[in-house]
Amino acid sequence: MSATPLLRTPESRHRVYFQDCDQLGHLNNARYLDYFLNAREDHTTQHYALNLGQLAREQRAAWVITKHHISYLKPANHAEEVLIRTQLIHFDNTSLVVEMQMLDREGLRLKALLWSEMAFLNLTTGKRTDHSDALMDMLEGLDVEEVNYEPDGFDERIRELRHELKAQRKQAGIAEE
């Protein structure tokens, strides 16, 4: 009997709150990070039974963000419901890269894209440490190999996603704005 494969690209819906918006009624640029990271934490808890705080206590190690690469493409407006997808697009023995997409409610228009690079650090020494074998196995099962991750390929990834979503809208008979 084989184990059920993990959901590699979980998604969830989130409402844009007034307190998180700027004077134009758009989600404040700094708040995108909160929405993305909160969604990813929800996804890891719900879909992978991975409690990041518990992992840190048990292994005395945790992922620490070393770099964000973000692009704001279309505004997320007050009271709008957005769809957030997260997925692992790269990992090695001591680091990983998570891609997070914010889309419109239907999941057909890309509003923002974030790549978060993270290092796995020993909490005692503050230095990089290797993922455990169990974590490496889990990461292997989560890695979205269809995304060709290149550290300098962020803009190309945006073009690729926009092209895919445009084709999906065309197939669904949704007119372009």
Backbone bond lengths (Angstrom), bond angles and torsions (degrees), N, CA, C in turn:
res aa  C-N    CA-C-N  psi(-1)  N-CA   C-N-CA  omega(-1)  CA-C   N-CA-C  phi
1 M - - - 1.445 - - 1.530 108.55 -
2 S 1.343 116.99 124.70 1.458 120.27 -178.10 1.524 110.49 -94.59
3 A 1.317 115.32 151.41 1.462 120.91 179.02 1.525 109.77 -71.79
4 T 1.316 115.56 149.09 1.453 120.43 176.99 1.527 108.69 -68.17
5 P 1.331 117.93 132.03 1.465 118.76 179.82 1.530 110.77 -65.93
6 L 1.317 115.29 147.84 1.460 120.90 178.75 1.524 110.41 -73.29
7 L 1.317 115.98 148.71 1.462 121.84 176.03 1.527 107.76 -71.42
8 R 1.319 115.69 113.48 1.467 119.60 -173.88 1.525 113.40 -78.39
9 T 1.331 117.55 -26.74 1.467 119.64 -179.22 1.529 109.42 -130.76
10 P 1.337 116.71 77.63 1.460 118.50 177.41 1.524 110.66 -70.03
11 E 1.319 115.01 157.45 1.463 120.16 178.16 1.518 109.27 -143.23
12 S 1.314 114.83 156.86 1.457 121.16 177.87 1.524 108.79 -152.99
13 R 1.300 115.23 157.54 1.470 121.62 -179.96 1.523 109.25 -101.31
14 H 1.328 115.06 144.84 1.458 121.41 -179.56 1.519 108.95 -141.20
15 R 1.309 115.74 140.41 1.463 121.95 177.13 1.520 108.65 -91.08
16 V 1.326 116.77 137.15 1.463 121.93 177.61 1.526 107.73 -82.60
17 Y 1.318 116.61 118.93 1.463 122.30 -176.47 1.526 112.10 -90.43
18 F 1.325 115.30 147.72 1.462 123.05 -179.33 1.530 111.59 -53.40
19 Q 1.324 116.94 -44.44 1.465 121.35 -177.03 1.521 112.93 -62.65
20 D 1.327 117.20 -17.59 1.458 121.68 -178.03 1.528 112.96 -96.49
21 C 1.332 116.37 3.76 1.470 120.93 -173.53 1.524 112.32 -104.04
22 D 1.328 114.57 158.63 1.462 121.15 174.85 1.531 109.67 -88.99
23 Q 1.323 117.32 -172.07 1.464 122.02 -177.17 1.521 112.94 -64.80
24 L 1.321 117.81 -20.48 1.460 121.47 179.81 1.526 112.22 -88.03
25 G 1.327 116.50 -2.52 1.454 120.16 -177.87 1.517 113.06 81.97
26 H 1.340 116.69 15.69 1.462 122.35 178.09 1.524 108.83 -99.47
27 L 1.309 116.73 147.69 1.456 120.90 175.07 1.528 108.40 -56.06
28 N 1.329 116.14 126.78 1.454 122.04 -179.88 1.526 109.46 -61.49
29 N 1.334 116.93 138.48 1.463 121.28 -176.01 1.525 113.09 -53.20
30 A 1.318 117.72 -41.00 1.464 120.60 -179.06 1.527 111.69 -67.11
31 R 1.314 117.79 -29.70 1.465 121.55 -177.35 1.532 112.47 -74.52
32 Y 1.338 117.89 -20.23 1.470 119.63 175.85 1.520 109.97 -55.64
33 L 1.335 116.86 -41.75 1.465 120.34 -179.56 1.520 110.75 -60.31
34 D 1.347 116.80 -43.02 1.467 119.92 178.47 1.525 110.61 -61.66
35 Y 1.322 117.27 -46.50 1.462 120.48 -179.26 1.532 110.62 -60.75
36 F 1.329 116.07 -45.30 1.463 120.28 -179.78 1.540 111.63 -63.91
37 L 1.324 117.08 -50.68 1.463 120.23 -175.47 1.527 111.80 -68.21
38 N 1.339 117.60 -35.96 1.465 119.74 175.95 1.521 110.82 -65.13
39 A 1.329 116.58 -40.92 1.465 120.24 178.03 1.525 109.99 -62.52
40 R 1.338 117.45 -44.20 1.465 119.77 -179.34 1.523 111.14 -63.04
41 E 1.327 117.16 -40.88 1.458 119.07 177.97 1.529 110.43 -63.12
42 D 1.329 116.93 -42.65 1.470 120.17 175.84 1.527 110.70 -59.17
43 H 1.318 116.50 -43.69 1.464 120.72 -178.32 1.533 111.49 -63.78
44 T 1.335 117.23 -43.24 1.464 119.09 -178.58 1.527 111.06 -67.56
45 T 1.327 116.42 -35.20 1.465 120.05 178.73 1.521 110.79 -70.62
46 Q 1.323 116.88 -48.32 1.470 121.45 -174.82 1.522 113.25 -73.14
47 H 1.317 117.36 -40.37 1.459 120.14 -171.02 1.531 114.46 -100.25
48 Y 1.334 117.44 -21.98 1.459 119.49 -176.25 1.524 112.56 -121.18
49 A 1.342 116.61 0.88 1.472 121.41 -176.64 1.531 109.69 51.09
50 L 1.327 115.40 40.69 1.458 121.36 -177.22 1.525 108.45 -112.58
51 N 1.318 115.51 104.91 1.455 121.94 177.13 1.526 106.73 -93.25
52 L 1.321 116.88 111.99 1.462 120.99 -172.90 1.527 112.43 -64.27
53 G 1.335 117.36 -36.16 1.466 120.47 177.49 1.518 111.45 -66.54
54 Q 1.309 116.26 -43.14 1.461 121.29 178.83 1.530 110.45 -64.90
55 L 1.329 116.14 -41.80 1.465 120.47 177.69 1.529 110.19 -58.58
56 A 1.323 116.68 -44.54 1.467 120.96 -179.77 1.531 110.97 -62.08
57 R 1.333 116.55 -42.34 1.471 119.62 179.66 1.529 111.32 -66.53
58 E 1.321 116.52 -43.32 1.461 120.15 -176.08 1.524 113.29 -72.75
59 Q 1.326 116.97 -41.16 1.468 119.83 -175.51 1.526 112.97 -99.69
60 R 1.340 116.36 -5.40 1.474 121.14 -175.62 1.524 110.15 53.25
61 A 1.341 114.59 37.25 1.465 121.29 179.18 1.527 108.13 -149.96
62 A 1.327 115.60 152.65 1.464 119.97 -179.00 1.522 109.37 -155.01
63 W 1.344 114.80 157.83 1.456 120.28 173.55 1.514 108.85 -81.52
64 V 1.318 114.86 132.08 1.461 122.06 178.86 1.521 107.13 -121.84
65 I 1.319 115.83 131.05 1.466 119.82 -179.27 1.519 109.73 -69.11
66 T 1.323 115.70 128.66 1.458 121.18 178.16 1.519 112.10 -107.41
67 K 1.341 116.43 -21.87 1.465 119.11 -179.24 1.526 109.64 -162.46
68 H 1.331 115.03 141.14 1.466 121.76 169.76 1.518 107.70 -116.09
69 H 1.316 115.98 140.09 1.459 121.95 170.74 1.517 104.79 -125.49
70 I 1.348 116.67 114.03 1.460 120.12 -173.57 1.519 110.19 -130.59
71 S 1.317 114.16 144.88 1.460 120.50 174.67 1.516 108.12 -132.24
72 Y 1.341 115.54 129.55 1.458 123.06 177.93 1.526 107.26 -99.12
73 L 1.325 117.19 113.55 1.457 120.99 -170.89 1.524 113.81 -105.17
74 K 1.317 117.53 -41.81 1.464 123.27 177.37 1.518 106.71 -140.53
75 P 1.317 118.71 144.04 1.467 119.03 -177.64 1.527 112.37 -68.03
76 A 1.324 114.38 144.99 1.464 122.40 167.93 1.526 104.66 -98.68
77 N 1.313 116.86 120.98 1.460 121.61 -170.81 1.523 113.15 -99.03
78 H 1.333 114.49 155.45 1.459 120.84 177.94 1.530 110.97 -49.92
79 A 1.318 116.32 135.28 1.469 126.62 177.30 1.526 113.34 72.07
80 E 1.311 117.77 -1.87 1.461 120.71 177.96 1.520 109.54 -73.82
81 E 1.316 115.86 145.97 1.457 120.95 172.48 1.521 107.63 -96.57
82 V 1.327 115.29 126.08 1.462 120.87 179.50 1.522 109.34 -114.41
83 L 1.309 114.60 157.53 1.455 122.48 177.51 1.522 107.23 -108.32
84 I 1.326 116.38 128.96 1.460 120.45 178.20 1.519 108.93 -117.80
85 R 1.334 114.75 124.49 1.459 122.68 176.09 1.518 108.08 -111.25
86 T 1.330 115.88 140.53 1.463 119.62 176.40 1.519 108.77 -131.56
87 Q 1.337 114.65 147.65 1.462 118.33 179.56 1.522 110.62 -160.53
88 L 1.319 114.37 147.90 1.455 121.90 176.07 1.524 107.90 -81.08
89 I 1.336 117.39 123.78 1.460 119.64 -178.25 1.530 113.12 -114.46
90 H 1.337 116.90 -7.37 1.462 120.01 177.97 1.523 108.63 -164.37
91 F 1.321 115.67 145.12 1.464 120.24 171.52 1.516 109.09 -156.99
92 D 1.317 115.04 157.90 1.457 122.36 170.30 1.521 107.15 -142.91
93 N 1.313 118.52 -163.37 1.467 120.89 -174.74 1.518 114.59 -62.18
94 T 1.347 117.79 -28.27 1.470 119.72 -173.70 1.526 114.38 -129.01
95 S 1.320 118.07 4.13 1.464 118.38 -176.53 1.520 110.80 -150.98
96 L 1.331 114.30 169.55 1.465 120.50 175.21 1.519 109.70 -154.55
97 V 1.344 114.56 163.84 1.459 121.99 176.39 1.527 106.83 -129.99
98 V 1.328 115.24 125.65 1.460 121.52 177.87 1.524 108.10 -110.47
99 E 1.328 115.35 130.42 1.462 121.16 174.69 1.522 107.73 -97.73
100 M 1.335 115.52 134.90 1.461 121.20 178.29 1.520 108.15 -129.16
101 Q 1.321 114.71 127.72 1.464 121.61 -178.75 1.521 109.29 -114.68
102 M 1.326 116.55 133.11 1.463 121.37 170.19 1.520 106.27 -108.45
103 L 1.336 114.97 124.86 1.462 121.67 -177.50 1.522 109.99 -125.77
104 D 1.334 115.30 169.27 1.460 119.00 173.38 1.525 109.05 -66.18
105 R 1.321 115.98 173.81 1.470 122.41 -175.18 1.530 112.20 -53.47
106 E 1.329 116.63 -39.04 1.465 121.55 -177.59 1.526 112.89 -80.58
107 G 1.319 116.51 -10.43 1.458 120.10 -179.02 1.510 113.35 76.36
108 L 1.334 117.22 26.41 1.467 120.55 -175.24 1.529 114.18 -116.81
109 R 1.334 117.41 -6.41 1.470 120.42 178.47 1.520 108.76 -132.04
110 L 1.314 115.43 123.67 1.455 121.78 -177.99 1.524 110.08 -79.13
111 K 1.317 116.55 123.11 1.466 121.99 178.96 1.524 111.95 -97.16
112 A 1.328 116.18 -38.11 1.465 120.17 -179.88 1.524 108.63 -157.19
113 L 1.318 114.61 152.49 1.459 121.53 176.45 1.511 108.09 -132.05
114 L 1.343 115.50 136.53 1.460 121.92 179.08 1.516 109.64 -131.91
115 W 1.315 115.51 132.60 1.455 121.29 166.86 1.522 105.75 -111.33
116 S 1.325 117.57 123.76 1.459 122.71 175.73 1.516 108.84 -111.64
117 E 1.316 115.22 119.88 1.455 121.12 176.26 1.521 107.71 -94.95
118 M 1.339 115.51 133.65 1.458 120.44 -176.42 1.514 110.33 -133.13
119 A 1.326 114.59 142.31 1.464 121.65 174.76 1.524 108.01 -107.62
120 F 1.315 116.46 143.06 1.466 121.83 177.19 1.525 106.95 -91.46
121 L 1.346 115.88 113.13 1.462 120.64 -173.68 1.515 112.09 -111.84
122 N 1.327 114.92 142.76 1.452 121.95 170.07 1.523 106.53 -73.35
123 L 1.328 117.81 124.17 1.464 121.19 -174.61 1.525 112.76 -72.44
124 T 1.328 117.93 -18.48 1.460 121.15 178.42 1.526 110.84 -82.12
125 T 1.335 116.19 -45.64 1.469 120.28 -175.69 1.522 113.21 -93.44
126 G 1.338 116.97 -22.55 1.457 120.26 -175.90 1.521 113.01 75.68
127 K 1.316 116.78 12.71 1.468 121.26 -179.27 1.519 110.26 -109.84
128 R 1.340 114.67 157.64 1.458 120.03 177.40 1.522 110.17 -56.35
129 T 1.329 114.11 145.04 1.459 120.23 176.57 1.517 108.25 -139.26
130 D 1.303 116.09 158.27 1.462 120.84 -179.17 1.525 111.00 -73.77
131 H 1.330 114.74 145.06 1.461 120.16 169.77 1.526 108.12 -64.11
132 S 1.311 116.44 146.19 1.468 120.27 174.68 1.531 108.70 -66.09
133 D 1.320 116.44 164.72 1.463 120.58 177.22 1.524 110.81 -59.81
134 A 1.339 116.97 -40.35 1.471 120.61 179.63 1.527 110.86 -63.22
135 L 1.348 116.77 -41.51 1.467 119.49 177.48 1.524 110.93 -66.05
136 M 1.313 117.15 -41.19 1.472 120.06 178.97 1.524 110.24 -61.09
137 D 1.325 117.12 -40.69 1.465 120.41 177.78 1.520 110.68 -62.87
138 M 1.340 116.83 -43.67 1.460 120.37 179.27 1.534 110.55 -64.31
139 L 1.323 116.96 -45.02 1.465 120.87 -179.74 1.525 110.85 -61.96
140 E 1.309 116.68 -38.51 1.471 120.81 177.46 1.524 110.37 -60.02
141 G 1.331 116.50 -40.61 1.459 120.67 179.32 1.515 113.79 -72.76
142 L 1.324 117.13 -20.78 1.470 121.47 -178.11 1.520 113.61 -96.21
143 D 1.306 117.92 -20.59 1.466 122.04 -174.30 1.530 110.90 -59.32
144 V 1.327 115.78 124.94 1.465 121.74 177.95 1.524 106.80 -90.59
145 E 1.305 115.49 92.40 1.459 121.26 -174.22 1.521 112.79 -69.80
146 E 1.345 117.28 -19.21 1.464 120.51 179.61 1.527 111.92 -67.04
147 V 1.324 117.02 -21.37 1.462 120.70 175.80 1.517 107.05 -87.72
148 N 1.317 115.35 115.66 1.456 121.27 -179.19 1.522 108.50 -81.94
149 Y 1.317 116.95 91.77 1.458 121.07 -177.16 1.519 111.42 -76.81
150 E 1.301 114.68 123.73 1.460 123.80 170.77 1.520 105.90 -130.32
151 P 1.319 119.77 129.52 1.472 120.59 -176.92 1.528 113.84 -51.74
152 D 1.321 118.05 -32.18 1.467 121.30 179.80 1.527 112.04 -99.85
153 G 1.325 117.99 14.00 1.461 121.37 -174.36 1.520 116.16 -98.92
154 F 1.329 117.77 18.73 1.463 121.00 -175.97 1.530 112.53 -60.20
155 D 1.317 117.64 -49.57 1.468 120.70 -178.94 1.529 111.65 -63.70
156 E 1.315 116.88 -36.95 1.465 120.29 177.16 1.532 109.68 -65.15
157 R 1.321 117.61 -37.50 1.466 120.99 178.39 1.531 110.58 -64.04
158 I 1.316 117.66 -38.11 1.470 120.79 177.00 1.523 109.61 -61.69
159 R 1.334 117.53 -47.28 1.468 120.94 179.14 1.530 110.63 -59.28
160 E 1.329 116.54 -42.85 1.462 121.86 -179.20 1.542 110.87 -62.25
161 L 1.326 116.82 -47.00 1.472 120.40 179.89 1.523 111.47 -63.85
162 R 1.325 117.05 -43.75 1.467 120.21 179.56 1.527 110.90 -60.98
163 H 1.320 116.77 -39.91 1.467 121.30 178.48 1.532 110.33 -63.89
164 E 1.337 116.83 -46.23 1.468 121.12 178.72 1.532 111.42 -60.33
165 L 1.323 116.74 -44.85 1.467 120.65 -178.41 1.528 111.63 -68.40
166 K 1.323 117.05 -36.53 1.468 120.41 177.21 1.528 109.55 -62.54
167 A 1.333 116.82 -42.40 1.474 120.71 178.19 1.527 110.56 -63.69
168 Q 1.321 117.36 -38.83 1.464 120.56 178.09 1.532 111.25 -65.53
169 R 1.335 116.80 -40.21 1.478 120.18 177.85 1.520 110.42 -64.71
170 K 1.331 116.43 -42.39 1.464 120.85 179.88 1.524 109.88 -61.87
171 Q 1.333 116.47 -44.78 1.459 121.22 179.55 1.532 111.31 -62.58
172 A 1.345 116.00 -33.77 1.470 121.03 -179.45 1.537 111.77 -83.96
173 G 1.339 116.90 -3.74 1.459 120.64 179.82 1.508 113.62 74.94
174 I 1.332 117.49 27.25 1.473 122.34 179.63 1.520 108.40 -93.84
175 A 1.324 115.50 125.01 1.467 121.03 -178.59 1.522 110.44 -69.80
176 E 1.311 115.85 148.64 1.467 121.76 176.12 1.524 108.85 -75.00
177 E 1.322 114.67 149.14 1.473 120.74 -179.48 1.510 111.39 -76.95
